[in-house]
Every structure is written in structure tokens, then in C-alpha cells.
């Protein structure tokens, strides 16, 4: 019967055979994914920078109303 060391050697050989066949394809796909991710991150950063420089923040002049839970007077006058 097989011992633990023999099973480990067989497992290592099987993994090596699978990696020899699929390893380059997996590495190529990982590289493509990394390039796509990097390009998308760069595009998002450039879009944020351009948006920040193109449009200044809008300031709307108005009056501040405090948060109140009571209702306004029924006669329409301001408190």
C-alpha cells in the first residue's frame, strides 16, 4: 500500500503536470486582467480630476431655515 510520502510525491507530480499545461494560460490571463484594472483605475482618476477642474461648486444664496418640529402659524405670519 502507499504511504504518506508516496501519496505526496504523486500529488506533486500531478499538480506539476497540470500547471505545465495550464500555467502559461493562467499567467497570461492574470496579466491581461491586471492591465485592464490599471487602465480603468487611471481613467477613473483622470475623469475625477477633470470634473474637479471643469465645474466649480455651485453656491446658492438663500436663507437658512432651522429644523423645527412645530407647525408654522395658521395666519401666515412669520415667527
N, C-alpha and C positions, 0 to 999 in steps of 0.2 A: 504494500500500500504506500501511498505518497505521504511524506512528512510535510511539515510546515515550510521548511526551506525549499523543497521541491516545488510546492504549490506557488510560493513567492516567485521563484525563477520563471515558472511557466506564465504567471500573470505578468511579469515584467516583459517577457518576450512578446506576449500578445499585445500589450499596450504599445510596445515599440513598433510592431508591425502596423498597427492601426495608425499611429502617429506618422509613420513613414509615408503612408498613403494619403492621409487627410491633413497632415501638418501644414504643408505649404499653402493649401487652400484656406485653412483656418487663419493662418497668419496674414494672408493677402486680404481676406475679408475684414479682419480686425484693423489692418492699416487703412483700408478704404473708409471704414466707419469712423476711425479717429480723424481722418482728413475732413470728412463731411461735418463732423461735430465741431471741429476747429473753425471751419469756414462759416458755419451757421452762427457760432458764438461771435466771430469777428463781425459778421453782418448785423447782428443784433446790437452790438456795441456801437458800430458806426451809425445805425439808424437812431439810437438813443442820443448820440452826440449831435447829430444833425437836427433832430427835433428840439433839443435843448437850445441850440443856437438860432434856429429859424423863428420860433414864436416866443416872444416874451410873455410872461404870465399876465393874464387879464386882471385889472383892478377895477372893480365896480364900486363907485361911490354910492353910499346909501346910509341908512340909519340902522343902528343895531337894536334889535328888539330882545329884551331879556326873556329868558324862559320863565313863563308863569303858568300856573295851573288854573288860575281863576279866569272867569269869562270877562270880556270887555263890558263896559256899561251899556245898558239897553238903550239909552238916549243918544248914543253915537258919539259922545264926547270922549276925549282922551283923558286918561287919568293923570 
